[in-house]
Amino acid sequence: MGRNNYKGLIGWLIVVVCLAEGVAVCLAQGVDGVTYEVGDSTGWTIPSSNGFYSDWARNKTFHVGDKLSFNWSGSHNVANVSETEYENCAKPISVSASPVAIKLTSTSTGKQYFICTVDTHCERGQKLAVNASNSNSSTPGSASPSSASSMATGALFAVISTIVMYI
């Protein structure tokens, strides 16, 4: 094998290493999940309508690893409650002060419920229900970890095939 063939081989190996590193970065970003600012610019407060937080959550897909960030000013709090406590605006003992970031874990799949326990804030609509999925389905137009892995495997196969042709 000539000296120029080794240079080509080294070039291809550099490409493979870069592809593998890029895939690893993509996969690591997927593990961290998305941080959602509850209520967006409105934050966690008494909403203008009772359905405000339901409307806010309706078009979002929550997954294990995502974080719900509750931010407020003034007299509010947040409590993670059962469905019955959510429906009845029952006041649990354990509440959190601002700011609060709640990470959805594998033990929090399914419906999760949050309320403000100050005065009648819950009854006035300051409550949130989210459905956390354990699946890692991707948003439209983005590559899922499995397709990114398939792309890396395909690229590696192409590089190895090219190398074999030159040997």
Phi and psi in radians as a Rosetta constraint file:
Dihedral C 1 N 2 CA 2 C 2 CIRCULARHARMONIC -1.300 0.35
Dihedral N 2 CA 2 C 2 N 3 CIRCULARHARMONIC 2.876 0.35
Dihedral C 2 N 3 CA 3 C 3 CIRCULARHARMONIC -1.062 0.35
Dihedral N 3 CA 3 C 3 N 4 CIRCULARHARMONIC -0.655 0.35
Dihedral C 3 N 4 CA 4 C 4 CIRCULARHARMONIC -1.142 0.35
Dihedral N 4 CA 4 C 4 N 5 CIRCULARHARMONIC -0.593 0.35
Dihedral C 4 N 5 CA 5 C 5 CIRCULARHARMONIC -1.115 0.35
Dihedral N 5 CA 5 C 5 N 6 CIRCULARHARMONIC -0.647 0.35
Dihedral C 5 N 6 CA 6 C 6 CIRCULARHARMONIC -1.142 0.35
Dihedral N 6 CA 6 C 6 N 7 CIRCULARHARMONIC -0.653 0.35
Dihedral C 6 N 7 CA 7 C 7 CIRCULARHARMONIC -1.082 0.35
Dihedral N 7 CA 7 C 7 N 8 CIRCULARHARMONIC -0.734 0.35
Dihedral C 7 N 8 CA 8 C 8 CIRCULARHARMONIC -1.116 0.35
Dihedral N 8 CA 8 C 8 N 9 CIRCULARHARMONIC -0.696 0.35
Dihedral C 8 N 9 CA 9 C 9 CIRCULARHARMONIC -1.102 0.35
Dihedral N 9 CA 9 C 9 N 10 CIRCULARHARMONIC -0.766 0.35
Dihedral C 9 N 10 CA 10 C 10 CIRCULARHARMONIC -1.115 0.35
Dihedral N 10 CA 10 C 10 N 11 CIRCULARHARMONIC -0.709 0.35
Dihedral C 10 N 11 CA 11 C 11 CIRCULARHARMONIC -1.036 0.35
Dihedral N 11 CA 11 C 11 N 12 CIRCULARHARMONIC -0.772 0.35
Dihedral C 11 N 12 CA 12 C 12 CIRCULARHARMONIC -1.153 0.35
Dihedral N 12 CA 12 C 12 N 13 CIRCULARHARMONIC -0.665 0.35
Dihedral C 12 N 13 CA 13 C 13 CIRCULARHARMONIC -1.118 0.35
Dihedral N 13 CA 13 C 13 N 14 CIRCULARHARMONIC -0.652 0.35
Dihedral C 13 N 14 CA 14 C 14 CIRCULARHARMONIC -1.093 0.35
Dihedral N 14 CA 14 C 14 N 15 CIRCULARHARMONIC -0.737 0.35
Dihedral C 14 N 15 CA 15 C 15 CIRCULARHARMONIC -1.064 0.35
Dihedral N 15 CA 15 C 15 N 16 CIRCULARHARMONIC -0.768 0.35
Dihedral C 15 N 16 CA 16 C 16 CIRCULARHARMONIC -1.077 0.35
Dihedral N 16 CA 16 C 16 N 17 CIRCULARHARMONIC -0.791 0.35
Dihedral C 16 N 17 CA 17 C 17 CIRCULARHARMONIC -1.084 0.35
Dihedral N 17 CA 17 C 17 N 18 CIRCULARHARMONIC -0.747 0.35
Dihedral C 17 N 18 CA 18 C 18 CIRCULARHARMONIC -1.113 0.35
Dihedral N 18 CA 18 C 18 N 19 CIRCULARHARMONIC -0.737 0.35
Dihedral C 18 N 19 CA 19 C 19 CIRCULARHARMONIC -1.089 0.35
Dihedral N 19 CA 19 C 19 N 20 CIRCULARHARMONIC -0.786 0.35
Dihedral C 19 N 20 CA 20 C 20 CIRCULARHARMONIC -1.099 0.35
Dihedral N 20 CA 20 C 20 N 21 CIRCULARHARMONIC -0.704 0.35
Dihedral C 20 N 21 CA 21 C 21 CIRCULARHARMONIC -1.156 0.35
Dihedral N 21 CA 21 C 21 N 22 CIRCULARHARMONIC -0.711 0.35
Dihedral C 21 N 22 CA 22 C 22 CIRCULARHARMONIC -1.108 0.35
Dihedral N 22 CA 22 C 22 N 23 CIRCULARHARMONIC -0.726 0.35
Dihedral C 22 N 23 CA 23 C 23 CIRCULARHARMONIC -1.120 0.35
Dihedral N 23 CA 23 C 23 N 24 CIRCULARHARMONIC -0.726 0.35
Dihedral C 23 N 24 CA 24 C 24 CIRCULARHARMONIC -1.076 0.35
Dihedral N 24 CA 24 C 24 N 25 CIRCULARHARMONIC -0.702 0.35
Dihedral C 24 N 25 CA 25 C 25 CIRCULARHARMONIC -1.123 0.35
Dihedral N 25 CA 25 C 25 N 26 CIRCULARHARMONIC -0.769 0.35
Dihedral C 25 N 26 CA 26 C 26 CIRCULARHARMONIC -1.069 0.35
Dihedral N 26 CA 26 C 26 N 27 CIRCULARHARMONIC -0.759 0.35
Dihedral C 26 N 27 CA 27 C 27 CIRCULARHARMONIC -1.170 0.35
Dihedral N 27 CA 27 C 27 N 28 CIRCULARHARMONIC -0.664 0.35
Dihedral C 27 N 28 CA 28 C 28 CIRCULARHARMONIC -1.145 0.35
Dihedral N 28 CA 28 C 28 N 29 CIRCULARHARMONIC -0.659 0.35
Dihedral C 28 N 29 CA 29 C 29 CIRCULARHARMONIC -1.135 0.35
Dihedral N 29 CA 29 C 29 N 30 CIRCULARHARMONIC -0.610 0.35
Dihedral C 29 N 30 CA 30 C 30 CIRCULARHARMONIC -1.163 0.35
Dihedral N 30 CA 30 C 30 N 31 CIRCULARHARMONIC -0.507 0.35
Dihedral C 30 N 31 CA 31 C 31 CIRCULARHARMONIC -1.219 0.35
Dihedral N 31 CA 31 C 31 N 32 CIRCULARHARMONIC -0.631 0.35
Dihedral C 31 N 32 CA 32 C 32 CIRCULARHARMONIC -1.196 0.35
Dihedral N 32 CA 32 C 32 N 33 CIRCULARHARMONIC -0.476 0.35
Dihedral C 32 N 33 CA 33 C 33 CIRCULARHARMONIC 1.364 0.35
Dihedral N 33 CA 33 C 33 N 34 CIRCULARHARMONIC -2.966 0.35
Dihedral C 33 N 34 CA 34 C 34 CIRCULARHARMONIC -1.923 0.35
Dihedral N 34 CA 34 C 34 N 35 CIRCULARHARMONIC 2.474 0.35
Dihedral C 34 N 35 CA 35 C 35 CIRCULARHARMONIC -1.746 0.35
Dihedral N 35 CA 35 C 35 N 36 CIRCULARHARMONIC 2.130 0.35
Dihedral C 35 N 36 CA 36 C 36 CIRCULARHARMONIC -1.813 0.35
Dihedral N 36 CA 36 C 36 N 37 CIRCULARHARMONIC 2.192 0.35
Dihedral C 36 N 37 CA 37 C 37 CIRCULARHARMONIC -1.424 0.35
Dihedral N 37 CA 37 C 37 N 38 CIRCULARHARMONIC 1.860 0.35
Dihedral C 37 N 38 CA 38 C 38 CIRCULARHARMONIC -1.034 0.35
Dihedral N 38 CA 38 C 38 N 39 CIRCULARHARMONIC 2.162 0.35
Dihedral C 38 N 39 CA 39 C 39 CIRCULARHARMONIC 1.420 0.35
Dihedral N 39 CA 39 C 39 N 40 CIRCULARHARMONIC 0.061 0.35
Dihedral C 39 N 40 CA 40 C 40 CIRCULARHARMONIC 0.892 0.35
Dihedral N 40 CA 40 C 40 N 41 CIRCULARHARMONIC -2.227 0.35
Dihedral C 40 N 41 CA 41 C 41 CIRCULARHARMONIC -1.212 0.35
Dihedral N 41 CA 41 C 41 N 42 CIRCULARHARMONIC -0.346 0.35
Dihedral C 41 N 42 CA 42 C 42 CIRCULARHARMONIC -1.259 0.35
Dihedral N 42 CA 42 C 42 N 43 CIRCULARHARMONIC -0.588 0.35
Dihedral C 42 N 43 CA 43 C 43 CIRCULARHARMONIC 1.327 0.35
Dihedral N 43 CA 43 C 43 N 44 CIRCULARHARMONIC -2.803 0.35
Dihedral C 43 N 44 CA 44 C 44 CIRCULARHARMONIC -1.760 0.35
Dihedral N 44 CA 44 C 44 N 45 CIRCULARHARMONIC 1.766 0.35
Dihedral C 44 N 45 CA 45 C 45 CIRCULARHARMONIC -2.683 0.35
Dihedral N 45 CA 45 C 45 N 46 CIRCULARHARMONIC 3.093 0.35
Dihedral C 45 N 46 CA 46 C 46 CIRCULARHARMONIC -1.203 0.35
Dihedral N 46 CA 46 C 46 N 47 CIRCULARHARMONIC 2.081 0.35
Dihedral C 46 N 47 CA 47 C 47 CIRCULARHARMONIC -1.398 0.35
Dihedral N 47 CA 47 C 47 N 48 CIRCULARHARMONIC 2.914 0.35
Dihedral C 47 N 48 CA 48 C 48 CIRCULARHARMONIC -1.254 0.35
Dihedral N 48 CA 48 C 48 N 49 CIRCULARHARMONIC -0.371 0.35
Dihedral C 48 N 49 CA 49 C 49 CIRCULARHARMONIC -2.474 0.35
Dihedral N 49 CA 49 C 49 N 50 CIRCULARHARMONIC 2.691 0.35
Dihedral C 49 N 50 CA 50 C 50 CIRCULARHARMONIC -1.085 0.35
Dihedral N 50 CA 50 C 50 N 51 CIRCULARHARMONIC -0.470 0.35
Dihedral C 50 N 51 CA 51 C 51 CIRCULARHARMONIC -1.655 0.35
Dihedral N 51 CA 51 C 51 N 52 CIRCULARHARMONIC 0.159 0.35
Dihedral C 51 N 52 CA 52 C 52 CIRCULARHARMONIC -0.965 0.35
Dihedral N 52 CA 52 C 52 N 53 CIRCULARHARMONIC -0.900 0.35
Dihedral C 52 N 53 CA 53 C 53 CIRCULARHARMONIC -1.267 0.35
Dihedral N 53 CA 53 C 53 N 54 CIRCULARHARMONIC -0.515 0.35
Dihedral C 53 N 54 CA 54 C 54 CIRCULARHARMONIC -1.133 0.35
Dihedral N 54 CA 54 C 54 N 55 CIRCULARHARMONIC -0.765 0.35
Dihedral C 54 N 55 CA 55 C 55 CIRCULARHARMONIC -1.101 0.35
Dihedral N 55 CA 55 C 55 N 56 CIRCULARHARMONIC -0.714 0.35
Dihedral C 55 N 56 CA 56 C 56 CIRCULARHARMONIC -1.054 0.35
Dihedral N 56 CA 56 C 56 N 57 CIRCULARHARMONIC -0.744 0.35
Dihedral C 56 N 57 CA 57 C 57 CIRCULARHARMONIC -1.419 0.35
Dihedral N 57 CA 57 C 57 N 58 CIRCULARHARMONIC -0.350 0.35
Dihedral C 57 N 58 CA 58 C 58 CIRCULARHARMONIC -0.970 0.35
Dihedral N 58 CA 58 C 58 N 59 CIRCULARHARMONIC -0.744 0.35
Dihedral C 58 N 59 CA 59 C 59 CIRCULARHARMONIC -1.666 0.35
Dihedral N 59 CA 59 C 59 N 60 CIRCULARHARMONIC 0.255 0.35
Dihedral C 59 N 60 CA 60 C 60 CIRCULARHARMONIC -1.953 0.35
Dihedral N 60 CA 60 C 60 N 61 CIRCULARHARMONIC 2.566 0.35
Dihedral C 60 N 61 CA 61 C 61 CIRCULARHARMONIC -1.987 0.35
Dihedral N 61 CA 61 C 61 N 62 CIRCULARHARMONIC 2.012 0.35
Dihedral C 61 N 62 CA 62 C 62 CIRCULARHARMONIC -1.715 0.35
Dihedral N 62 CA 62 C 62 N 63 CIRCULARHARMONIC 2.417 0.35
Dihedral C 62 N 63 CA 63 C 63 CIRCULARHARMONIC -2.243 0.35
Dihedral N 63 CA 63 C 63 N 64 CIRCULARHARMONIC 2.774 0.35
Dihedral C 63 N 64 CA 64 C 64 CIRCULARHARMONIC -0.980 0.35
Dihedral N 64 CA 64 C 64 N 65 CIRCULARHARMONIC 2.327 0.35
Dihedral C 64 N 65 CA 65 C 65 CIRCULARHARMONIC 1.793 0.35
Dihedral N 65 CA 65 C 65 N 66 CIRCULARHARMONIC -0.352 0.35
Dihedral C 65 N 66 CA 66 C 66 CIRCULARHARMONIC -1.258 0.35
Dihedral N 66 CA 66 C 66 N 67 CIRCULARHARMONIC 2.752 0.35
Dihedral C 66 N 67 CA 67 C 67 CIRCULARHARMONIC -2.123 0.35
Dihedral N 67 CA 67 C 67 N 68 CIRCULARHARMONIC 2.445 0.35
Dihedral C 67 N 68 CA 68 C 68 CIRCULARHARMONIC -1.821 0.35
Dihedral N 68 CA 68 C 68 N 69 CIRCULARHARMONIC 2.070 0.35
Dihedral C 68 N 69 CA 69 C 69 CIRCULARHARMONIC -1.805 0.35
Dihedral N 69 CA 69 C 69 N 70 CIRCULARHARMONIC 1.983 0.35
Dihedral C 69 N 70 CA 70 C 70 CIRCULARHARMONIC -1.738 0.35
Dihedral N 70 CA 70 C 70 N 71 CIRCULARHARMONIC 2.025 0.35
Dihedral C 70 N 71 CA 71 C 71 CIRCULARHARMONIC -2.208 0.35
Dihedral N 71 CA 71 C 71 N 72 CIRCULARHARMONIC 2.424 0.35
Dihedral C 71 N 72 CA 72 C 72 CIRCULARHARMONIC -2.737 0.35
Dihedral N 72 CA 72 C 72 N 73 CIRCULARHARMONIC 2.896 0.35
Dihedral C 72 N 73 CA 73 C 73 CIRCULARHARMONIC -2.194 0.35
Dihedral N 73 CA 73 C 73 N 74 CIRCULARHARMONIC 2.752 0.35
Dihedral C 73 N 74 CA 74 C 74 CIRCULARHARMONIC 1.544 0.35
Dihedral N 74 CA 74 C 74 N 75 CIRCULARHARMONIC -2.810 0.35
Dihedral C 74 N 75 CA 75 C 75 CIRCULARHARMONIC -1.650 0.35
Dihedral N 75 CA 75 C 75 N 76 CIRCULARHARMONIC 1.606 0.35
Dihedral C 75 N 76 CA 76 C 76 CIRCULARHARMONIC -2.513 0.35
Dihedral N 76 CA 76 C 76 N 77 CIRCULARHARMONIC 2.991 0.35
Dihedral C 76 N 77 CA 77 C 77 CIRCULARHARMONIC -2.758 0.35
Dihedral N 77 CA 77 C 77 N 78 CIRCULARHARMONIC -3.116 0.35
Dihedral C 77 N 78 CA 78 C 78 CIRCULARHARMONIC -2.485 0.35
Dihedral N 78 CA 78 C 78 N 79 CIRCULARHARMONIC 2.413 0.35
Dihedral C 78 N 79 CA 79 C 79 CIRCULARHARMONIC -2.309 0.35
Dihedral N 79 CA 79 C 79 N 80 CIRCULARHARMONIC 2.358 0.35
Dihedral C 79 N 80 CA 80 C 80 CIRCULARHARMONIC -1.511 0.35
Dihedral N 80 CA 80 C 80 N 81 CIRCULARHARMONIC 2.042 0.35
Dihedral C 80 N 81 CA 81 C 81 CIRCULARHARMONIC -2.201 0.35
Dihedral N 81 CA 81 C 81 N 82 CIRCULARHARMONIC 2.989 0.35
Dihedral C 81 N 82 CA 82 C 82 CIRCULARHARMONIC -1.354 0.35
Dihedral N 82 CA 82 C 82 N 83 CIRCULARHARMONIC 2.971 0.35
Dihedral C 82 N 83 CA 83 C 83 CIRCULARHARMONIC -1.084 0.35
Dihedral N 83 CA 83 C 83 N 84 CIRCULARHARMONIC -0.714 0.35
Dihedral C 83 N 84 CA 84 C 84 CIRCULARHARMONIC -1.117 0.35
Dihedral N 84 CA 84 C 84 N 85 CIRCULARHARMONIC -0.768 0.35
Dihedral C 84 N 85 CA 85 C 85 CIRCULARHARMONIC -1.113 0.35
Dihedral N 85 CA 85 C 85 N 86 CIRCULARHARMONIC -0.652 0.35
Dihedral C 85 N 86 CA 86 C 86 CIRCULARHARMONIC -1.108 0.35
Dihedral N 86 CA 86 C 86 N 87 CIRCULARHARMONIC -0.885 0.35
Dihedral C 86 N 87 CA 87 C 87 CIRCULARHARMONIC -1.097 0.35
Dihedral N 87 CA 87 C 87 N 88 CIRCULARHARMONIC -0.647 0.35
Dihedral C 87 N 88 CA 88 C 88 CIRCULARHARMONIC -1.692 0.35
Dihedral N 88 CA 88 C 88 N 89 CIRCULARHARMONIC 0.016 0.35
Dihedral C 88 N 89 CA 89 C 89 CIRCULARHARMONIC 0.899 0.35
Dihedral N 89 CA 89 C 89 N 90 CIRCULARHARMONIC 0.718 0.35
Dihedral C 89 N 90 CA 90 C 90 CIRCULARHARMONIC -1.252 0.35
Dihedral N 90 CA 90 C 90 N 91 CIRCULARHARMONIC 2.484 0.35
Dihedral C 90 N 91 CA 91 C 91 CIRCULARHARMONIC -1.667 0.35
Dihedral N 91 CA 91 C 91 N 92 CIRCULARHARMONIC 1.880 0.35
Dihedral C 91 N 92 CA 92 C 92 CIRCULARHARMONIC -1.341 0.35
Dihedral N 92 CA 92 C 92 N 93 CIRCULARHARMONIC 2.992 0.35
Dihedral C 92 N 93 CA 93 C 93 CIRCULARHARMONIC -1.337 0.35
Dihedral N 93 CA 93 C 93 N 94 CIRCULARHARMONIC -0.679 0.35
Dihedral C 93 N 94 CA 94 C 94 CIRCULARHARMONIC -1.583 0.35
Dihedral N 94 CA 94 C 94 N 95 CIRCULARHARMONIC 2.053 0.35
Dihedral C 94 N 95 CA 95 C 95 CIRCULARHARMONIC -2.326 0.35
Dihedral N 95 CA 95 C 95 N 96 CIRCULARHARMONIC 2.860 0.35
Dihedral C 95 N 96 CA 96 C 96 CIRCULARHARMONIC -2.154 0.35
Dihedral N 96 CA 96 C 96 N 97 CIRCULARHARMONIC 2.603 0.35
Dihedral C 96 N 97 CA 97 C 97 CIRCULARHARMONIC -1.667 0.35
Dihedral N 97 CA 97 C 97 N 98 CIRCULARHARMONIC 2.844 0.35
Dihedral C 97 N 98 CA 98 C 98 CIRCULARHARMONIC -1.312 0.35
Dihedral N 98 CA 98 C 98 N 99 CIRCULARHARMONIC 2.648 0.35
Dihedral C 98 N 99 CA 99 C 99 CIRCULARHARMONIC -1.415 0.35
Dihedral N 99 CA 99 C 99 N 100 CIRCULARHARMONIC 2.680 0.35
Dihedral C 99 N 100 CA 100 C 100 CIRCULARHARMONIC -2.222 0.35
Dihedral N 100 CA 100 C 100 N 101 CIRCULARHARMONIC 2.260 0.35
Dihedral C 100 N 101 CA 101 C 101 CIRCULARHARMONIC -2.095 0.35
Dihedral N 101 CA 101 C 101 N 102 CIRCULARHARMONIC 2.007 0.35
Dihedral C 101 N 102 CA 102 C 102 CIRCULARHARMONIC -1.860 0.35
Dihedral N 102 CA 102 C 102 N 103 CIRCULARHARMONIC 2.088 0.35
Dihedral C 102 N 103 CA 103 C 103 CIRCULARHARMONIC -1.554 0.35
Dihedral N 103 CA 103 C 103 N 104 CIRCULARHARMONIC 2.255 0.35
Dihedral C 103 N 104 CA 104 C 104 CIRCULARHARMONIC -1.368 0.35
Dihedral N 104 CA 104 C 104 N 105 CIRCULARHARMONIC 2.039 0.35
Dihedral C 104 N 105 CA 105 C 105 CIRCULARHARMONIC -1.848 0.35
Dihedral N 105 CA 105 C 105 N 106 CIRCULARHARMONIC 3.084 0.35
Dihedral C 105 N 106 CA 106 C 106 CIRCULARHARMONIC -1.104 0.35
Dihedral N 106 CA 106 C 106 N 107 CIRCULARHARMONIC -0.385 0.35
Dihedral C 106 N 107 CA 107 C 107 CIRCULARHARMONIC -1.482 0.35
Dihedral N 107 CA 107 C 107 N 108 CIRCULARHARMONIC -0.083 0.35
Dihedral C 107 N 108 CA 108 C 108 CIRCULARHARMONIC -1.940 0.35
Dihedral N 108 CA 108 C 108 N 109 CIRCULARHARMONIC 0.470 0.35
Dihedral C 108 N 109 CA 109 C 109 CIRCULARHARMONIC -1.250 0.35
Dihedral N 109 CA 109 C 109 N 110 CIRCULARHARMONIC 2.715 0.35
Dihedral C 109 N 110 CA 110 C 110 CIRCULARHARMONIC 1.547 0.35
Dihedral N 110 CA 110 C 110 N 111 CIRCULARHARMONIC -2.825 0.35
Dihedral C 110 N 111 CA 111 C 111 CIRCULARHARMONIC -1.256 0.35
Dihedral N 111 CA 111 C 111 N 112 CIRCULARHARMONIC 2.376 0.35
Dihedral C 111 N 112 CA 112 C 112 CIRCULARHARMONIC -2.202 0.35
Dihedral N 112 CA 112 C 112 N 113 CIRCULARHARMONIC 2.446 0.35
Dihedral C 112 N 113 CA 113 C 113 CIRCULARHARMONIC -2.180 0.35
Dihedral N 113 CA 113 C 113 N 114 CIRCULARHARMONIC 2.414 0.35
Dihedral C 113 N 114 CA 114 C 114 CIRCULARHARMONIC -2.370 0.35
Dihedral N 114 CA 114 C 114 N 115 CIRCULARHARMONIC 2.430 0.35
Dihedral C 114 N 115 CA 115 C 115 CIRCULARHARMONIC -2.429 0.35
Dihedral N 115 CA 115 C 115 N 116 CIRCULARHARMONIC 2.812 0.35
Dihedral C 115 N 116 CA 116 C 116 CIRCULARHARMONIC -1.699 0.35
Dihedral N 116 CA 116 C 116 N 117 CIRCULARHARMONIC 2.281 0.35
Dihedral C 116 N 117 CA 117 C 117 CIRCULARHARMONIC -1.724 0.35
Dihedral N 117 CA 117 C 117 N 118 CIRCULARHARMONIC 0.085 0.35
Dihedral C 117 N 118 CA 118 C 118 CIRCULARHARMONIC -1.344 0.35
Dihedral N 118 CA 118 C 118 N 119 CIRCULARHARMONIC 2.237 0.35
Dihedral C 118 N 119 CA 119 C 119 CIRCULARHARMONIC 0.749 0.35
Dihedral N 119 CA 119 C 119 N 120 CIRCULARHARMONIC -2.168 0.35
Dihedral C 119 N 120 CA 120 C 120 CIRCULARHARMONIC -1.877 0.35
Dihedral N 120 CA 120 C 120 N 121 CIRCULARHARMONIC 0.423 0.35
Dihedral C 120 N 121 CA 121 C 121 CIRCULARHARMONIC -1.017 0.35
Dihedral N 121 CA 121 C 121 N 122 CIRCULARHARMONIC -0.751 0.35
Dihedral C 121 N 122 CA 122 C 122 CIRCULARHARMONIC -1.083 0.35
Dihedral N 122 CA 122 C 122 N 123 CIRCULARHARMONIC -0.840 0.35
Dihedral C 122 N 123 CA 123 C 123 CIRCULARHARMONIC -1.050 0.35
Dihedral N 123 CA 123 C 123 N 124 CIRCULARHARMONIC -0.459 0.35
Dihedral C 123 N 124 CA 124 C 124 CIRCULARHARMONIC -1.580 0.35
Dihedral N 124 CA 124 C 124 N 125 CIRCULARHARMONIC 0.125 0.35
Dihedral C 124 N 125 CA 125 C 125 CIRCULARHARMONIC 1.894 0.35
Dihedral N 125 CA 125 C 125 N 126 CIRCULARHARMONIC 0.035 0.35
Dihedral C 125 N 126 CA 126 C 126 CIRCULARHARMONIC -1.481 0.35
Dihedral N 126 CA 126 C 126 N 127 CIRCULARHARMONIC 1.266 0.35
Dihedral C 126 N 127 CA 127 C 127 CIRCULARHARMONIC -2.649 0.35
Dihedral N 127 CA 127 C 127 N 128 CIRCULARHARMONIC 2.641 0.35
Dihedral C 127 N 128 CA 128 C 128 CIRCULARHARMONIC -2.426 0.35
Dihedral N 128 CA 128 C 128 N 129 CIRCULARHARMONIC 2.351 0.35
Dihedral C 128 N 129 CA 129 C 129 CIRCULARHARMONIC -2.113 0.35
Dihedral N 129 CA 129 C 129 N 130 CIRCULARHARMONIC 2.260 0.35
Dihedral C 129 N 130 CA 130 C 130 CIRCULARHARMONIC -2.208 0.35
Dihedral N 130 CA 130 C 130 N 131 CIRCULARHARMONIC 2.671 0.35
Dihedral C 130 N 131 CA 131 C 131 CIRCULARHARMONIC -1.969 0.35
Dihedral N 131 CA 131 C 131 N 132 CIRCULARHARMONIC 1.888 0.35
Dihedral C 131 N 132 CA 132 C 132 CIRCULARHARMONIC -1.608 0.35
Dihedral N 132 CA 132 C 132 N 133 CIRCULARHARMONIC 2.163 0.35
Dihedral C 132 N 133 CA 133 C 133 CIRCULARHARMONIC -1.694 0.35
Dihedral N 133 CA 133 C 133 N 134 CIRCULARHARMONIC 2.563 0.35
Dihedral C 133 N 134 CA 134 C 134 CIRCULARHARMONIC -1.531 0.35
Dihedral N 134 CA 134 C 134 N 135 CIRCULARHARMONIC -0.167 0.35
Dihedral C 134 N 135 CA 135 C 135 CIRCULARHARMONIC -1.339 0.35
Dihedral N 135 CA 135 C 135 N 136 CIRCULARHARMONIC 2.692 0.35
Dihedral C 135 N 136 CA 136 C 136 CIRCULARHARMONIC -1.860 0.35
Dihedral N 136 CA 136 C 136 N 137 CIRCULARHARMONIC 0.654 0.35
Dihedral C 136 N 137 CA 137 C 137 CIRCULARHARMONIC -1.110 0.35
Dihedral N 137 CA 137 C 137 N 138 CIRCULARHARMONIC 2.529 0.35
Dihedral C 137 N 138 CA 138 C 138 CIRCULARHARMONIC -1.640 0.35
Dihedral N 138 CA 138 C 138 N 139 CIRCULARHARMONIC 2.860 0.35
Dihedral C 138 N 139 CA 139 C 139 CIRCULARHARMONIC -1.322 0.35
Dihedral N 139 CA 139 C 139 N 140 CIRCULARHARMONIC 2.737 0.35
Dihedral C 139 N 140 CA 140 C 140 CIRCULARHARMONIC -0.970 0.35
Dihedral N 140 CA 140 C 140 N 141 CIRCULARHARMONIC 2.339 0.35
Dihedral C 140 N 141 CA 141 C 141 CIRCULARHARMONIC 1.559 0.35
Dihedral N 141 CA 141 C 141 N 142 CIRCULARHARMONIC -0.090 0.35
Dihedral C 141 N 142 CA 142 C 142 CIRCULARHARMONIC -1.913 0.35
Dihedral N 142 CA 142 C 142 N 143 CIRCULARHARMONIC 2.705 0.35
Dihedral C 142 N 143 CA 143 C 143 CIRCULARHARMONIC -1.477 0.35
Dihedral N 143 CA 143 C 143 N 144 CIRCULARHARMONIC 2.338 0.35
Dihedral C 143 N 144 CA 144 C 144 CIRCULARHARMONIC -1.366 0.35
Dihedral N 144 CA 144 C 144 N 145 CIRCULARHARMONIC 2.815 0.35
Dihedral C 144 N 145 CA 145 C 145 CIRCULARHARMONIC -0.969 0.35
Dihedral N 145 CA 145 C 145 N 146 CIRCULARHARMONIC -0.642 0.35
Dihedral C 145 N 146 CA 146 C 146 CIRCULARHARMONIC -1.197 0.35
Dihedral N 146 CA 146 C 146 N 147 CIRCULARHARMONIC -0.650 0.35
Dihedral C 146 N 147 CA 147 C 147 CIRCULARHARMONIC -1.282 0.35
Dihedral N 147 CA 147 C 147 N 148 CIRCULARHARMONIC -0.560 0.35
Dihedral C 147 N 148 CA 148 C 148 CIRCULARHARMONIC -1.136 0.35
Dihedral N 148 CA 148 C 148 N 149 CIRCULARHARMONIC -0.715 0.35
Dihedral C 148 N 149 CA 149 C 149 CIRCULARHARMONIC -1.119 0.35
Dihedral N 149 CA 149 C 149 N 150 CIRCULARHARMONIC -0.697 0.35
Dihedral C 149 N 150 CA 150 C 150 CIRCULARHARMONIC -1.116 0.35
Dihedral N 150 CA 150 C 150 N 151 CIRCULARHARMONIC -0.683 0.35
Dihedral C 150 N 151 CA 151 C 151 CIRCULARHARMONIC -1.109 0.35
Dihedral N 151 CA 151 C 151 N 152 CIRCULARHARMONIC -0.743 0.35
Dihedral C 151 N 152 CA 152 C 152 CIRCULARHARMONIC -1.120 0.35
Dihedral N 152 CA 152 C 152 N 153 CIRCULARHARMONIC -0.722 0.35
Dihedral C 152 N 153 CA 153 C 153 CIRCULARHARMONIC -1.092 0.35
Dihedral N 153 CA 153 C 153 N 154 CIRCULARHARMONIC -0.759 0.35
Dihedral C 153 N 154 CA 154 C 154 CIRCULARHARMONIC -1.099 0.35
Dihedral N 154 CA 154 C 154 N 155 CIRCULARHARMONIC -0.738 0.35
Dihedral C 154 N 155 CA 155 C 155 CIRCULARHARMONIC -1.131 0.35
Dihedral N 155 CA 155 C 155 N 156 CIRCULARHARMONIC -0.735 0.35
Dihedral C 155 N 156 CA 156 C 156 CIRCULARHARMONIC -1.084 0.35
Dihedral N 156 CA 156 C 156 N 157 CIRCULARHARMONIC -0.749 0.35
Dihedral C 156 N 157 CA 157 C 157 CIRCULARHARMONIC -1.055 0.35
Dihedral N 157 CA 157 C 157 N 158 CIRCULARHARMONIC -0.740 0.35
Dihedral C 157 N 158 CA 158 C 158 CIRCULARHARMONIC -1.098 0.35
Dihedral N 158 CA 158 C 158 N 159 CIRCULARHARMONIC -0.733 0.35
Dihedral C 158 N 159 CA 159 C 159 CIRCULARHARMONIC -1.155 0.35
Dihedral N 159 CA 159 C 159 N 160 CIRCULARHARMONIC -0.800 0.35
Dihedral C 159 N 160 CA 160 C 160 CIRCULARHARMONIC -1.099 0.35
Dihedral N 160 CA 160 C 160 N 161 CIRCULARHARMONIC -0.710 0.35
Dihedral C 160 N 161 CA 161 C 161 CIRCULARHARMONIC -1.067 0.35
Dihedral N 161 CA 161 C 161 N 162 CIRCULARHARMONIC -0.718 0.35
Dihedral C 161 N 162 CA 162 C 162 CIRCULARHARMONIC -1.133 0.35
Dihedral N 162 CA 162 C 162 N 163 CIRCULARHARMONIC -0.732 0.35
Dihedral C 162 N 163 CA 163 C 163 CIRCULARHARMONIC -1.086 0.35
Dihedral N 163 CA 163 C 163 N 164 CIRCULARHARMONIC -0.798 0.35
Dihedral C 163 N 164 CA 164 C 164 CIRCULARHARMONIC -1.044 0.35
Dihedral N 164 CA 164 C 164 N 165 CIRCULARHARMONIC -0.650 0.35
Dihedral C 164 N 165 CA 165 C 165 CIRCULARHARMONIC -1.115 0.35
Dihedral N 165 CA 165 C 165 N 166 CIRCULARHARMONIC -0.565 0.35
Dihedral C 165 N 166 CA 166 C 166 CIRCULARHARMONIC -1.540 0.35
Dihedral N 166 CA 166 C 166 N 167 CIRCULARHARMONIC -0.172 0.35
